[in-house]
């Protein structure tokens, strides 16, 4: 497994995967349903475009589960307020 350099933004990595595989992130009916259920339950869970893109790449079997977790962890570190 390739290691992720700390200077690489996860959004850059995501855009490179999307360019190479020529895939865009569709909004599925399941996504809409899950958002509606979360809103009704009072949860404040909202994925940003990078997180949605990474999940889509995993669903398409472009990246492995380990790679998904590593990229999500790096992304959370990038966006976390200091």
N, CA, C and O atoms as a Maestro MAE file, in Angstrom:
{
 s_m_m2io_version
 :::
 2.0.0
}

f_m_ct {
 s_m_title
 :::
 protein
 m_atom[328] {
  # First column is atom index #
  i_m_mmod_type
  r_m_x_coord
  r_m_y_coord
  r_m_z_coord
  i_m_residue_number
  s_m_chain_name
  s_m_pdb_residue_name
  s_m_pdb_atom_name
  i_m_atomic_number
  :::
  1 25 0.843 -1.166 0.000 1 A "UNK " " N  " 7
  2 3 0.000 0.000 0.000 1 A "UNK " " CA " 6
  3 2 0.892 1.235 0.000 1 A "UNK " " C  " 6
  4 15 1.869 1.307 0.746 1 A "UNK " " O  " 8
  5 25 0.550 2.197 -0.836 2 A "UNK " " N  " 7
  6 3 1.298 3.434 -0.896 2 A "UNK " " CA " 6
  7 2 1.044 4.265 0.344 2 A "UNK " " C  " 6
  8 15 -0.076 4.314 0.853 2 A "UNK " " O  " 8
  9 25 2.070 4.906 0.820 3 A "UNK " " N  " 7
  10 3 1.868 5.804 1.949 3 A "UNK " " CA " 6
  11 2 1.442 7.164 1.431 3 A "UNK " " C  " 6
  12 15 1.806 7.561 0.324 3 A "UNK " " O  " 8
  13 25 0.678 7.866 2.227 4 A "UNK " " N  " 7
  14 3 0.184 9.186 1.849 4 A "UNK " " CA " 6
  15 2 1.122 10.229 2.427 4 A "UNK " " C  " 6
  16 15 1.372 10.241 3.632 4 A "UNK " " O  " 8
  17 25 1.636 11.093 1.587 5 A "UNK " " N  " 7
  18 3 2.502 12.159 2.058 5 A "UNK " " CA " 6
  19 2 1.665 13.184 2.804 5 A "UNK " " C  " 6
  20 15 0.568 13.523 2.362 5 A "UNK " " O  " 8
  21 25 2.163 13.680 3.924 6 A "UNK " " N  " 7
  22 3 1.374 14.633 4.697 6 A "UNK " " CA " 6
  23 2 1.098 15.941 3.955 6 A "UNK " " C  " 6
  24 15 0.154 16.652 4.299 6 A "UNK " " O  " 8
  25 25 1.898 16.267 2.955 7 A "UNK " " N  " 7
  26 3 1.691 17.520 2.235 7 A "UNK " " CA " 6
  27 2 0.635 17.403 1.145 7 A "UNK " " C  " 6
  28 15 0.177 18.419 0.622 7 A "UNK " " O  " 8
  29 25 0.241 16.184 0.793 8 A "UNK " " N  " 7
  30 3 -0.764 15.991 -0.243 8 A "UNK " " CA " 6
  31 2 -2.152 16.176 0.335 8 A "UNK " " C  " 6
  32 15 -2.503 15.542 1.330 8 A "UNK " " O  " 8
  33 25 -2.929 17.026 -0.271 9 A "UNK " " N  " 7
  34 3 -4.314 17.201 0.167 9 A "UNK " " CA " 6
  35 2 -5.136 16.036 -0.359 9 A "UNK " " C  " 6
  36 15 -4.946 15.589 -1.490 9 A "UNK " " O  " 8
  37 25 -6.037 15.554 0.458 10 A "UNK " " N  " 7
  38 3 -6.877 14.417 0.075 10 A "UNK " " CA " 6
  39 2 -7.750 14.794 -1.118 10 A "UNK " " C  " 6
  40 15 -8.030 13.949 -1.969 10 A "UNK " " O  " 8
  41 25 -8.177 16.035 -1.189 11 A "UNK " " N  " 7
  42 3 -8.981 16.479 -2.333 11 A "UNK " " CA " 6
  43 2 -8.195 16.349 -3.632 11 A "UNK " " C  " 6
  44 15 -8.776 16.031 -4.670 11 A "UNK " " O  " 8
  45 25 -6.895 16.586 -3.597 12 A "UNK " " N  " 7
  46 3 -6.046 16.431 -4.777 12 A "UNK " " CA " 6
  47 2 -5.953 14.970 -5.185 12 A "UNK " " C  " 6
  48 15 -6.022 14.636 -6.367 12 A "UNK " " O  " 8
  49 25 -5.795 14.105 -4.192 13 A "UNK " " N  " 7
  50 3 -5.729 12.666 -4.463 13 A "UNK " " CA " 6
  51 2 -7.042 12.188 -5.068 13 A "UNK " " C  " 6
  52 15 -7.050 11.416 -6.026 13 A "UNK " " O  " 8
  53 25 -8.158 12.656 -4.498 14 A "UNK " " N  " 7
  54 3 -9.474 12.283 -5.001 14 A "UNK " " CA " 6
  55 2 -9.658 12.738 -6.448 14 A "UNK " " C  " 6
  56 15 -10.130 11.966 -7.283 14 A "UNK " " O  " 8
  57 25 -9.293 13.971 -6.747 15 A "UNK " " N  " 7
  58 3 -9.472 14.467 -8.115 15 A "UNK " " CA " 6
  59 2 -8.608 13.690 -9.105 15 A "UNK " " C  " 6
  60 15 -9.009 13.482 -10.250 15 A "UNK " " O  " 8
  61 25 -7.419 13.258 -8.666 16 A "UNK " " N  " 7
  62 3 -6.564 12.458 -9.552 16 A "UNK " " CA " 6
  63 2 -7.206 11.099 -9.846 16 A "UNK " " C  " 6
  64 15 -7.210 10.649 -10.992 16 A "UNK " " O  " 8
  65 25 -7.753 10.440 -8.802 17 A "UNK " " N  " 7
  66 3 -8.461 9.171 -9.011 17 A "UNK " " CA " 6
  67 2 -9.641 9.369 -9.969 17 A "UNK " " C  " 6
  68 15 -9.849 8.563 -10.876 17 A "UNK " " O  " 8
  69 25 -10.407 10.436 -9.766 18 A "UNK " " N  " 7
  70 3 -11.579 10.677 -10.607 18 A "UNK " " CA " 6
  71 2 -11.178 10.962 -12.046 18 A "UNK " " C  " 6
  72 15 -11.862 10.533 -12.975 18 A "UNK " " O  " 8
  73 25 -10.090 11.675 -12.239 19 A "UNK " " N  " 7
  74 3 -9.597 11.941 -13.598 19 A "UNK " " CA " 6
  75 2 -9.136 10.660 -14.275 19 A "UNK " " C  " 6
  76 15 -9.463 10.413 -15.436 19 A "UNK " " O  " 8
  77 25 -8.381 9.849 -13.555 20 A "UNK " " N  " 7
  78 3 -7.858 8.609 -14.122 20 A "UNK " " CA " 6
  79 2 -8.965 7.628 -14.474 20 A "UNK " " C  " 6
  80 15 -8.899 6.973 -15.514 20 A "UNK " " O  " 8
  81 25 -9.969 7.516 -13.633 21 A "UNK " " N  " 7
  82 3 -11.058 6.561 -13.834 21 A "UNK " " CA " 6
  83 2 -12.261 7.152 -14.558 21 A "UNK " " C  " 6
  84 15 -13.222 6.447 -14.866 21 A "UNK " " O  " 8
  85 25 -12.195 8.476 -14.830 22 A "UNK " " N  " 7
  86 3 -13.294 9.176 -15.510 22 A "UNK " " CA " 6
  87 2 -14.631 8.907 -14.812 22 A "UNK " " C  " 6
  88 15 -15.614 8.524 -15.447 22 A "UNK " " O  " 8
  89 25 -14.644 9.114 -13.506 23 A "UNK " " N  " 7
  90 3 -15.877 8.889 -12.758 23 A "UNK " " CA " 6
  91 2 -16.243 10.137 -11.966 23 A "UNK " " C  " 6
  92 15 -15.379 10.829 -11.426 23 A "UNK " " O  " 8
  93 25 -17.498 10.397 -11.913 24 A "UNK " " N  " 7
  94 3 -18.041 11.491 -11.118 24 A "UNK " " CA " 6
  95 2 -18.917 10.885 -10.025 24 A "UNK " " C  " 6
  96 15 -19.370 9.746 -10.141 24 A "UNK " " O  " 8
  97 25 -19.146 11.645 -8.978 25 A "UNK " " N  " 7
  98 3 -19.911 11.143 -7.843 25 A "UNK " " CA " 6
  99 2 -21.389 11.441 -8.062 25 A "UNK " " C  " 6
  100 15 -21.802 12.600 -8.019 25 A "UNK " " O  " 8
  101 25 -22.181 10.408 -8.295 26 A "UNK " " N  " 7
  102 3 -23.620 10.639 -8.445 26 A "UNK " " CA " 6
  103 2 -24.290 10.701 -7.074 26 A "UNK " " C  " 6
  104 15 -23.798 10.118 -6.107 26 A "UNK " " O  " 8
  105 25 -25.389 11.395 -7.000 27 A "UNK " " N  " 7
  106 3 -26.204 11.394 -5.787 27 A "UNK " " CA " 6
  107 2 -27.271 10.327 -6.003 27 A "UNK " " C  " 6
  108 15 -28.149 10.471 -6.854 27 A "UNK " " O  " 8
  109 25 -27.182 9.262 -5.222 28 A "UNK " " N  " 7
  110 3 -28.104 8.145 -5.398 28 A "UNK " " CA " 6
  111 2 -29.342 8.321 -4.521 28 A "UNK " " C  " 6
  112 15 -29.367 9.154 -3.615 28 A "UNK " " O  " 8
  113 25 -30.343 7.538 -4.802 29 A "UNK " " N  " 7
  114 3 -31.567 7.560 -3.999 29 A "UNK " " CA " 6
  115 2 -31.268 7.137 -2.563 29 A "UNK " " C  " 6
  116 15 -31.900 7.625 -1.626 29 A "UNK " " O  " 8
  117 25 -30.321 6.244 -2.392 30 A "UNK " " N  " 7
  118 3 -29.930 5.805 -1.053 30 A "UNK " " CA " 6
  119 2 -29.315 6.954 -0.261 30 A "UNK " " C  " 6
  120 15 -29.558 7.087 0.939 30 A "UNK " " O  " 8
  121 25 -28.521 7.781 -0.932 31 A "UNK " " N  " 7
  122 3 -27.930 8.943 -0.270 31 A "UNK " " CA " 6
  123 2 -29.013 9.907 0.209 31 A "UNK " " C  " 6
  124 15 -28.958 10.409 1.332 31 A "UNK " " O  " 8
  125 25 -29.982 10.155 -0.640 32 A "UNK " " N  " 7
  126 3 -31.074 11.053 -0.286 32 A "UNK " " CA " 6
  127 2 -31.873 10.480 0.877 32 A "UNK " " C  " 6
  128 15 -32.233 11.199 1.808 32 A "UNK " " O  " 8
  129 25 -32.144 9.185 0.816 33 A "UNK " " N  " 7
  130 3 -32.889 8.504 1.884 33 A "UNK " " CA " 6
  131 2 -32.129 8.584 3.215 33 A "UNK " " C  " 6
  132 15 -32.719 8.897 4.250 33 A "UNK " " O  " 8
  133 25 -30.831 8.304 3.188 34 A "UNK " " N  " 7
  134 3 -30.023 8.332 4.407 34 A "UNK " " CA " 6
  135 2 -29.974 9.740 4.990 34 A "UNK " " C  " 6
  136 15 -30.051 9.906 6.207 34 A "UNK " " O  " 8
  137 25 -29.847 10.749 4.144 35 A "UNK " " N  " 7
  138 3 -29.847 12.135 4.619 35 A "UNK " " CA " 6
  139 2 -31.184 12.490 5.262 35 A "UNK " " C  " 6
  140 15 -31.228 13.167 6.289 35 A "UNK " " O  " 8
  141 25 -32.272 12.030 4.649 36 A "UNK " " N  " 7
  142 3 -33.599 12.316 5.196 36 A "UNK " " CA " 6
  143 2 -33.797 11.651 6.551 36 A "UNK " " C  " 6
  144 15 -34.321 12.274 7.474 36 A "UNK " " O  " 8
  145 25 -33.389 10.407 6.678 37 A "UNK " " N  " 7
  146 3 -33.522 9.676 7.939 37 A "UNK " " CA " 6
  147 2 -32.678 10.343 9.030 37 A "UNK " " C  " 6
  148 15 -33.132 10.492 10.164 37 A "UNK " " O  " 8
  149 25 -31.461 10.741 8.688 38 A "UNK " " N  " 7
  150 3 -30.596 11.399 9.662 38 A "UNK " " CA " 6
  151 2 -31.204 12.722 10.124 38 A "UNK " " C  " 6
  152 15 -31.156 13.055 11.308 38 A "UNK " " O  " 8
  153 25 -31.774 13.471 9.186 39 A "UNK " " N  " 7
  154 3 -32.393 14.756 9.530 39 A "UNK " " CA " 6
  155 2 -33.607 14.549 10.439 39 A "UNK " " C  " 6
  156 15 -33.785 15.285 11.409 39 A "UNK " " O  " 8
  157 25 -34.448 13.545 10.129 40 A "UNK " " N  " 7
  158 3 -35.634 13.266 10.944 40 A "UNK " " CA " 6
  159 2 -35.232 12.839 12.354 40 A "UNK " " C  " 6
  160 15 -35.897 13.200 13.325 40 A "UNK " " O  " 8
  161 25 -34.160 12.080 12.469 41 A "UNK " " N  " 7
  162 3 -33.692 11.612 13.778 41 A "UNK " " CA " 6
  163 2 -32.991 12.712 14.570 41 A "UNK " " C  " 6
  164 15 -32.695 12.537 15.752 41 A "UNK " " O  " 8
  165 25 -32.730 13.828 13.928 42 A "UNK " " N  " 7
  166 3 -32.073 14.923 14.620 42 A "UNK " " CA " 6
  167 2 -30.560 14.863 14.574 42 A "UNK " " C  " 6
  168 15 -29.890 15.652 15.240 42 A "UNK " " O  " 8
  169 25 -30.014 13.949 13.808 43 A "UNK " " N  " 7
  170 3 -28.561 13.853 13.682 43 A "UNK " " CA " 6
  171 2 -28.056 14.948 12.759 43 A "UNK " " C  " 6
  172 15 -28.706 15.310 11.779 43 A "UNK " " O  " 8
  173 25 -26.896 15.461 13.088 44 A "UNK " " N  " 7
  174 3 -26.281 16.490 12.254 44 A "UNK " " CA " 6
  175 2 -25.091 15.882 11.516 44 A "UNK " " C  " 6
  176 15 -23.953 16.317 11.692 44 A "UNK " " O  " 8
  177 25 -25.361 14.883 10.696 45 A "UNK " " N  " 7
  178 3 -24.329 14.194 9.934 45 A "UNK " " CA " 6
  179 2 -24.449 14.612 8.484 45 A "UNK " " C  " 6
  180 15 -25.461 14.359 7.829 45 A "UNK " " O  " 8
  181 25 -23.409 15.252 7.995 46 A "UNK " " N  " 7
  182 3 -23.413 15.680 6.601 46 A "UNK " " CA " 6
  183 2 -22.019 15.466 6.045 46 A "UNK " " C  " 6
  184 15 -21.051 16.026 6.557 46 A "UNK " " O  " 8
  185 25 -21.913 14.667 5.013 47 A "UNK " " N  " 7
  186 3 -20.620 14.410 4.396 47 A "UNK " " CA " 6
  187 2 -20.285 15.515 3.414 47 A "UNK " " C  " 6
  188 15 -21.147 15.990 2.675 47 A "UNK " " O  " 8
  189 25 -19.030 15.917 3.412 48 A "UNK " " N  " 7
  190 3 -18.615 16.914 2.437 48 A "UNK " " CA " 6
  191 2 -18.298 16.232 1.109 48 A "UNK " " C  " 6
  192 15 -18.247 15.003 1.056 48 A "UNK " " O  " 8
  193 25 -18.084 16.990 0.043 49 A "UNK " " N  " 7
  194 3 -17.855 16.374 -1.277 49 A "UNK " " CA " 6
  195 2 -16.667 15.422 -1.329 49 A "UNK " " C  " 6
  196 15 -16.700 14.436 -2.065 49 A "UNK " " O  " 8
  197 25 -15.623 15.701 -0.562 50 A "UNK " " N  " 7
  198 3 -14.454 14.814 -0.561 50 A "UNK " " CA " 6
  199 2 -14.811 13.474 0.062 50 A "UNK " " C  " 6
  200 15 -14.440 12.428 -0.469 50 A "UNK " " O  " 8
  201 25 -15.520 13.492 1.172 51 A "UNK " " N  " 7
  202 3 -15.921 12.240 1.816 51 A "UNK " " CA " 6
  203 2 -16.859 11.443 0.923 51 A "UNK " " C  " 6
  204 15 -16.720 10.225 0.806 51 A "UNK " " O  " 8
  205 25 -17.810 12.117 0.294 52 A "UNK " " N  " 7
  206 3 -18.718 11.431 -0.635 52 A "UNK " " CA " 6
  207 2 -17.940 10.821 -1.810 52 A "UNK " " C  " 6
  208 15 -18.234 9.707 -2.246 52 A "UNK " " O  " 8
  209 25 -16.960 11.553 -2.309 53 A "UNK " " N  " 7
  210 3 -16.154 11.057 -3.419 53 A "UNK " " CA " 6
  211 2 -15.353 9.823 -3.047 53 A "UNK " " C  " 6
  212 15 -15.261 8.877 -3.829 53 A "UNK " " O  " 8
  213 25 -14.775 9.833 -1.859 54 A "UNK " " N  " 7
  214 3 -14.002 8.673 -1.409 54 A "UNK " " CA " 6
  215 2 -14.895 7.449 -1.240 54 A "UNK " " C  " 6
  216 15 -14.511 6.342 -1.618 54 A "UNK " " O  " 8
  217 25 -16.065 7.643 -0.683 55 A "UNK " " N  " 7
  218 3 -17.000 6.525 -0.516 55 A "UNK " " CA " 6
  219 2 -17.427 5.980 -1.881 55 A "UNK " " C  " 6
  220 15 -17.561 4.769 -2.056 55 A "UNK " " O  " 8
  221 25 -17.640 6.875 -2.845 56 A "UNK " " N  " 7
  222 3 -18.015 6.434 -4.189 56 A "UNK " " CA " 6
  223 2 -16.895 5.602 -4.821 56 A "UNK " " C  " 6
  224 15 -17.163 4.595 -5.476 56 A "UNK " " O  " 8
  225 25 -15.649 6.021 -4.628 57 A "UNK " " N  " 7
  226 3 -14.529 5.251 -5.172 57 A "UNK " " CA " 6
  227 2 -14.466 3.864 -4.536 57 A "UNK " " C  " 6
  228 15 -14.129 2.892 -5.211 57 A "UNK " " O  " 8
  229 25 -14.785 3.764 -3.259 58 A "UNK " " N  " 7
  230 3 -14.799 2.449 -2.597 58 A "UNK " " CA " 6
  231 2 -15.931 1.582 -3.150 58 A "UNK " " C  " 6
  232 15 -15.748 0.386 -3.377 58 A "UNK " " O  " 8
  233 25 -17.106 2.191 -3.368 59 A "UNK " " N  " 7
  234 3 -18.238 1.428 -3.918 59 A "UNK " " CA " 6
  235 2 -17.925 0.912 -5.320 59 A "UNK " " C  " 6
  236 15 -18.373 -0.168 -5.703 59 A "UNK " " O  " 8
  237 25 -17.156 1.688 -6.082 60 A "UNK " " N  " 7
  238 3 -16.778 1.289 -7.437 60 A "UNK " " CA " 6
  239 2 -15.570 0.358 -7.455 60 A "UNK " " C  " 6
  240 15 -15.114 -0.058 -8.520 60 A "UNK " " O  " 8
  241 25 -15.052 0.032 -6.260 61 A "UNK " " N  " 7
  242 3 -13.893 -0.852 -6.099 61 A "UNK " " CA " 6
  243 2 -12.637 -0.286 -6.747 61 A "UNK " " C  " 6
  244 15 -11.801 -1.031 -7.258 61 A "UNK " " O  " 8
  245 25 -12.512 1.036 -6.722 62 A "UNK " " N  " 7
  246 3 -11.307 1.699 -7.221 62 A "UNK " " CA " 6
  247 2 -10.248 1.710 -6.124 62 A "UNK " " C  " 6
  248 15 -9.060 1.554 -6.403 62 A "UNK " " O  " 8
  249 25 -10.678 1.895 -4.876 63 A "UNK " " N  " 7
  250 3 -9.759 1.875 -3.743 63 A "UNK " " CA " 6
  251 2 -10.211 0.798 -2.760 63 A "UNK " " C  " 6
  252 15 -11.370 0.384 -2.750 63 A "UNK " " O  " 8
  253 25 -9.271 0.362 -1.944 64 A "UNK " " N  " 7
  254 3 -9.587 -0.677 -0.954 64 A "UNK " " CA " 6
  255 2 -10.174 -0.038 0.304 64 A "UNK " " C  " 6
  256 15 -10.160 1.183 0.464 64 A "UNK " " O  " 8
  257 25 -10.675 -0.866 1.166 65 A "UNK " " N  " 7
  258 3 -11.222 -0.391 2.431 65 A "UNK " " CA " 6
  259 2 -10.149 0.259 3.292 65 A "UNK " " C  " 6
  260 15 -10.400 1.273 3.943 65 A "UNK " " O  " 8
  261 25 -8.959 -0.320 3.295 66 A "UNK " " N  " 7
  262 3 -7.854 0.264 4.066 66 A "UNK " " CA " 6
  263 2 -7.470 1.631 3.534 66 A "UNK " " C  " 6
  264 15 -7.208 2.559 4.300 66 A "UNK " " O  " 8
  265 25 -7.439 1.746 2.213 67 A "UNK " " N  " 7
  266 3 -7.104 3.031 1.593 67 A "UNK " " CA " 6
  267 2 -8.180 4.072 1.919 67 A "UNK " " C  " 6
  268 15 -7.867 5.234 2.178 67 A "UNK " " O  " 8
  269 25 -9.442 3.651 1.906 68 A "UNK " " N  " 7
  270 3 -10.544 4.547 2.246 68 A "UNK " " CA " 6
  271 2 -10.378 5.083 3.661 68 A "UNK " " C  " 6
  272 15 -10.498 6.287 3.890 68 A "UNK " " O  " 8
  273 25 -10.104 4.199 4.603 69 A "UNK " " N  " 7
  274 3 -9.951 4.611 5.995 69 A "UNK " " CA " 6
  275 2 -8.751 5.545 6.154 69 A "UNK " " C  " 6
  276 15 -8.828 6.540 6.875 69 A "UNK " " O  " 8
  277 25 -7.651 5.229 5.486 70 A "UNK " " N  " 7
  278 3 -6.459 6.079 5.582 70 A "UNK " " CA " 6
  279 2 -6.733 7.475 5.013 70 A "UNK " " C  " 6
  280 15 -6.346 8.479 5.611 70 A "UNK " " O  " 8
  281 25 -7.398 7.532 3.863 71 A "UNK " " N  " 7
  282 3 -7.696 8.826 3.246 71 A "UNK " " CA " 6
  283 2 -8.700 9.621 4.077 71 A "UNK " " C  " 6
  284 15 -8.558 10.836 4.216 71 A "UNK " " O  " 8
  285 25 -9.712 8.951 4.629 72 A "UNK " " N  " 7
  286 3 -10.677 9.647 5.481 72 A "UNK " " CA " 6
  287 2 -10.004 10.194 6.742 72 A "UNK " " C  " 6
  288 15 -10.321 11.296 7.188 72 A "UNK " " O  " 8
  289 25 -9.078 9.426 7.314 73 A "UNK " " N  " 7
  290 3 -8.360 9.898 8.499 73 A "UNK " " CA " 6
  291 2 -7.515 11.127 8.167 73 A "UNK " " C  " 6
  292 15 -7.501 12.094 8.928 73 A "UNK " " O  " 8
  293 25 -6.817 11.092 7.043 74 A "UNK " " N  " 7
  294 3 -6.017 12.253 6.623 74 A "UNK " " CA " 6
  295 2 -6.910 13.459 6.363 74 A "UNK " " C  " 6
  296 15 -6.566 14.582 6.732 74 A "UNK " " O  " 8
  297 25 -8.045 13.230 5.734 75 A "UNK " " N  " 7
  298 3 -8.972 14.321 5.432 75 A "UNK " " CA " 6
  299 2 -9.496 14.941 6.725 75 A "UNK " " C  " 6
  300 15 -9.597 16.164 6.826 75 A "UNK " " O  " 8
  301 25 -9.828 14.116 7.708 76 A "UNK " " N  " 7
  302 3 -10.308 14.641 8.985 76 A "UNK " " CA " 6
  303 2 -9.227 15.475 9.680 76 A "UNK " " C  " 6
  304 15 -9.529 16.498 10.294 76 A "UNK " " O  " 8
  305 25 -7.979 15.038 9.583 77 A "UNK " " N  " 7
  306 3 -6.891 15.824 10.160 77 A "UNK " " CA " 6
  307 2 -6.720 17.151 9.452 77 A "UNK " " C  " 6
  308 15 -6.397 18.160 10.080 77 A "UNK " " O  " 8
  309 25 -6.938 17.155 8.124 78 A "UNK " " N  " 7
  310 3 -6.800 18.393 7.344 78 A "UNK " " CA " 6
  311 2 -7.883 19.405 7.689 78 A "UNK " " C  " 6
  312 15 -7.609 20.601 7.780 78 A "UNK " " O  " 8
  313 25 -9.112 18.931 7.880 79 A "UNK " " N  " 7
  314 3 -10.219 19.879 8.079 79 A "UNK " " CA " 6
  315 2 -10.486 20.179 9.541 79 A "UNK " " C  " 6
  316 15 -11.257 21.087 9.851 79 A "UNK " " O  " 8
  317 25 -9.867 19.438 10.444 80 A "UNK " " N  " 7
  318 3 -10.109 19.644 11.870 80 A "UNK " " CA " 6
  319 2 -9.545 21.011 12.285 80 A "UNK " " C  " 6
  320 15 -8.400 21.335 11.971 80 A "UNK " " O  " 8
  321 25 -10.354 21.804 12.990 81 A "UNK " " N  " 7
  322 3 -9.848 23.096 13.453 81 A "UNK " " CA " 6
  323 2 -8.784 22.905 14.544 81 A "UNK " " C  " 6
  324 15 -8.891 22.021 15.394 81 A "UNK " " O  " 8
  325 25 -7.805 23.721 14.494 82 A "UNK " " N  " 7
  326 3 -6.689 23.606 15.462 82 A "UNK " " CA " 6
  327 2 -6.982 24.359 16.725 82 A "UNK " " C  " 6
  328 15 -6.160 24.372 17.641 82 A "UNK " " O  " 8
  :::
 }
 m_bond[327] {
  # First column is bond index #
  i_m_from
  i_m_to
  i_m_order
  :::
  1 1 2 1
  2 2 3 1
  3 3 4 2
  4 3 5 1
  5 5 6 1
  6 6 7 1
  7 7 8 2
  8 7 9 1
  9 9 10 1
  10 10 11 1
  11 11 12 2
  12 11 13 1
  13 13 14 1
  14 14 15 1
  15 15 16 2
  16 15 17 1
  17 17 18 1
  18 18 19 1
  19 19 20 2
  20 19 21 1
  21 21 22 1
  22 22 23 1
  23 23 24 2
  24 23 25 1
  25 25 26 1
  26 26 27 1
  27 27 28 2
  28 27 29 1
  29 29 30 1
  30 30 31 1
  31 31 32 2
  32 31 33 1
  33 33 34 1
  34 34 35 1
  35 35 36 2
  36 35 37 1
  37 37 38 1
  38 38 39 1
  39 39 40 2
  40 39 41 1
  41 41 42 1
  42 42 43 1
  43 43 44 2
  44 43 45 1
  45 45 46 1
  46 46 47 1
  47 47 48 2
  48 47 49 1
  49 49 50 1
  50 50 51 1
  51 51 52 2
  52 51 53 1
  53 53 54 1
  54 54 55 1
  55 55 56 2
  56 55 57 1
  57 57 58 1
  58 58 59 1
  59 59 60 2
  60 59 61 1
  61 61 62 1
  62 62 63 1
  63 63 64 2
  64 63 65 1
  65 65 66 1
  66 66 67 1
  67 67 68 2
  68 67 69 1
  69 69 70 1
  70 70 71 1
  71 71 72 2
  72 71 73 1
  73 73 74 1
  74 74 75 1
  75 75 76 2
  76 75 77 1
  77 77 78 1
  78 78 79 1
  79 79 80 2
  80 79 81 1
  81 81 82 1
  82 82 83 1
  83 83 84 2
  84 83 85 1
  85 85 86 1
  86 86 87 1
  87 87 88 2
  88 87 89 1
  89 89 90 1
  90 90 91 1
  91 91 92 2
  92 91 93 1
  93 93 94 1
  94 94 95 1
  95 95 96 2
  96 95 97 1
  97 97 98 1
  98 98 99 1
  99 99 100 2
  100 99 101 1
  101 101 102 1
  102 102 103 1
  103 103 104 2
  104 103 105 1
  105 105 106 1
  106 106 107 1
  107 107 108 2
  108 107 109 1
  109 109 110 1
  110 110 111 1
  111 111 112 2
  112 111 113 1
  113 113 114 1
  114 114 115 1
  115 115 116 2
  116 115 117 1
  117 117 118 1
  118 118 119 1
  119 119 120 2
  120 119 121 1
  121 121 122 1
  122 122 123 1
  123 123 124 2
  124 123 125 1
  125 125 126 1
  126 126 127 1
  127 127 128 2
  128 127 129 1
  129 129 130 1
  130 130 131 1
  131 131 132 2
  132 131 133 1
  133 133 134 1
  134 134 135 1
  135 135 136 2
  136 135 137 1
  137 137 138 1
  138 138 139 1
  139 139 140 2
  140 139 141 1
  141 141 142 1
  142 142 143 1
  143 143 144 2
  144 143 145 1
  145 145 146 1
  146 146 147 1
  147 147 148 2
  148 147 149 1
  149 149 150 1
  150 150 151 1
  151 151 152 2
  152 151 153 1
  153 153 154 1
  154 154 155 1
  155 155 156 2
  156 155 157 1
  157 157 158 1
  158 158 159 1
  159 159 160 2
  160 159 161 1
  161 161 162 1
  162 162 163 1
  163 163 164 2
  164 163 165 1
  165 165 166 1
  166 166 167 1
  167 167 168 2
  168 167 169 1
  169 169 170 1
  170 170 171 1
  171 171 172 2
  172 171 173 1
  173 173 174 1
  174 174 175 1
  175 175 176 2
  176 175 177 1
  177 177 178 1
  178 178 179 1
  179 179 180 2
  180 179 181 1
  181 181 182 1
  182 182 183 1
  183 183 184 2
  184 183 185 1
  185 185 186 1
  186 186 187 1
  187 187 188 2
  188 187 189 1
  189 189 190 1
  190 190 191 1
  191 191 192 2
  192 191 193 1
  193 193 194 1
  194 194 195 1
  195 195 196 2
  196 195 197 1
  197 197 198 1
  198 198 199 1
  199 199 200 2
  200 199 201 1
  201 201 202 1
  202 202 203 1
  203 203 204 2
  204 203 205 1
  205 205 206 1
  206 206 207 1
  207 207 208 2
  208 207 209 1
  209 209 210 1
  210 210 211 1
  211 211 212 2
  212 211 213 1
  213 213 214 1
  214 214 215 1
  215 215 216 2
  216 215 217 1
  217 217 218 1
  218 218 219 1
  219 219 220 2
  220 219 221 1
  221 221 222 1
  222 222 223 1
  223 223 224 2
  224 223 225 1
  225 225 226 1
  226 226 227 1
  227 227 228 2
  228 227 229 1
  229 229 230 1
  230 230 231 1
  231 231 232 2
  232 231 233 1
  233 233 234 1
  234 234 235 1
  235 235 236 2
  236 235 237 1
  237 237 238 1
  238 238 239 1
  239 239 240 2
  240 239 241 1
  241 241 242 1
  242 242 243 1
  243 243 244 2
  244 243 245 1
  245 245 246 1
  246 246 247 1
  247 247 248 2
  248 247 249 1
  249 249 250 1
  250 250 251 1
  251 251 252 2
  252 251 253 1
  253 253 254 1
  254 254 255 1
  255 255 256 2
  256 255 257 1
  257 257 258 1
  258 258 259 1
  259 259 260 2
  260 259 261 1
  261 261 262 1
  262 262 263 1
  263 263 264 2
  264 263 265 1
  265 265 266 1
  266 266 267 1
  267 267 268 2
  268 267 269 1
  269 269 270 1
  270 270 271 1
  271 271 272 2
  272 271 273 1
  273 273 274 1
  274 274 275 1
  275 275 276 2
  276 275 277 1
  277 277 278 1
  278 278 279 1
  279 279 280 2
  280 279 281 1
  281 281 282 1
  282 282 283 1
  283 283 284 2
  284 283 285 1
  285 285 286 1
  286 286 287 1
  287 287 288 2
  288 287 289 1
  289 289 290 1
  290 290 291 1
  291 291 292 2
  292 291 293 1
  293 293 294 1
  294 294 295 1
  295 295 296 2
  296 295 297 1
  297 297 298 1
  298 298 299 1
  299 299 300 2
  300 299 301 1
  301 301 302 1
  302 302 303 1
  303 303 304 2
  304 303 305 1
  305 305 306 1
  306 306 307 1
  307 307 308 2
  308 307 309 1
  309 309 310 1
  310 310 311 1
  311 311 312 2
  312 311 313 1
  313 313 314 1
  314 314 315 1
  315 315 316 2
  316 315 317 1
  317 317 318 1
  318 318 319 1
  319 319 320 2
  320 319 321 1
  321 321 322 1
  322 322 323 1
  323 323 324 2
  324 323 325 1
  325 325 326 1
  326 326 327 1
  327 327 328 2
  :::
 }
}
